[in-house]
Amino acid sequence: MKNERKLIGGGIATYYSKTKKIEVKIYGILKPEECTGIDPYVRKNAFAELTYWLRPFGAWLGAEEIVSSPCVIPVDKMKKIGWTIKKMNLSEKWEFLKAAFPLSLVRKQYIFICDVYKRFSHAGAGNEARTFSGI
């Protein structure tokens, strides 16, 4: 968070040069009670802000897509910030099942793709406005 002086979240992403894909492994935002003194609007939109700043970095690396690892965030929340469920072929579904196990026995998981990145990297090359979550 560029203008924020306290750590409220972070993430880990991996770039795969062979497939030109960035996979977001972990994004984490602190709970509201752990973010006292931080503007609630900033905390509420931290995930969207992290995604926003990942876009130019992905374009610089030459990534063609940004996807999530198996994720338990509800679909409607991800759609609000420009992510949709990734359509997978049979081999990708098998890899997903292996990666999501054993948590998939308890929680429904999805792999998301950042649709906003497609618009950012192809049409307008960075002129896309932020997509704040409103979550």
N, C-alpha and C positions, 0 to 999 in steps of 0.2 A: 504494500500500500504506500504509494509514493509520498503522499502528504500526511501520513499518519506516523506518529512517533512511537506508538506502542504496538507490539506484535499482537495481531488478532487472528492470524491465519497463515497458512503456507501450503505448499504443495510440492509434489515430486512428479516429474514427467520424464519419459524416456523417448528419445528420437531414434527411430529405426531407419537407417539410411537405405537399406535394401528395398523396403516397401514405401519409403518416403512418408512415414506415418509417425505422429506424436501420440503416445499413449499416456494419458494422465493416470498415474498410479494412485496418488493420494492427494486429496484436497481436504484441508481441515480448517474449520473456523471455530474459535473458542465459544463456549456457551455465553449467553447474555450476562449471567451473573459473574462471569470471569472477565468481562469487558467493561467494568465500571469506569466511568469517565470518558468513554468513547461514544461519539455520536451514534445513536441507534441506526440511523440511515446508512452510515458507513459500514457498520457491522452487518446489517441486513443485506447489503449489496456487495459484500466482500467476495463472494464466489463469482458473481458476474464480473467484478473488477479483475480478479485473477485471470479469468478466461479472456477478458479484453486484452490484457497485457501479454498473454501467451500468443495471441494472433500475430503481431509483427515479428516475434521471435521465430515462430513457425515458418512464416514466409521467408525470413532471412535464411533459415536452414534449408528451405526448399521443400518443406512438407506439403503433401497434397491433401492430407486430412488430419483432424485431431479427433481422437476417440478416447473414451474412458475405459478403464479396466472394469471388471464386474462391479456394479454399483447398486446400492440399496436406496438411493435418493428417489423419492416418488417421481413418476413420469411427468405429472403436471408441473412440478417445480422446475424440472429440467427444461420443459418446453417453454416456460416463461423467459428463460435466458438464452434460447436459441439452440437447444440440443434436442435431438429426437432419437428414438430407438434405432440402432443400426440393424439393417437387414443383413443376415449372415447366410453363407452357404453351409453345406453339411459339415465340411471340415472345420469351419470357424465355429459352428455350434458345438461340435465335439470338444474343441479347445476351450470354449467358454464353460462347458459343463465341468471339465477337469479343473479349471481355474476357480470356479465358483463353489466347488465342493470343499468342505461340508456345510458352509454357511447357507448354501442354497436349500438345505433341508429345513432351515428355520425362517429365512427371509427370502422374498422374491427379489431377484437381481436382474439387472439389464446391462447391456453395453450400449452407450450412447455415442452419437457422432455429432460434432459441432457444425450445424448447418450454417451458422453465422460465419464460420471460418471460410466456407466455400464462397460466400458472397464477398468476404473481405479480400481473399487472395485472388479472385478472378475478376469480378466486376467492381471497378472503383479503386482497387488496390490500396485499401487503407482508409477510404473516405467513409466507411461504415460507422454509424453512430454507436455509442455504447448501448447495450441492451440490459438495463437494470432489471432485477428480478421481481421486485414487488412481492417477494415471498413473505 
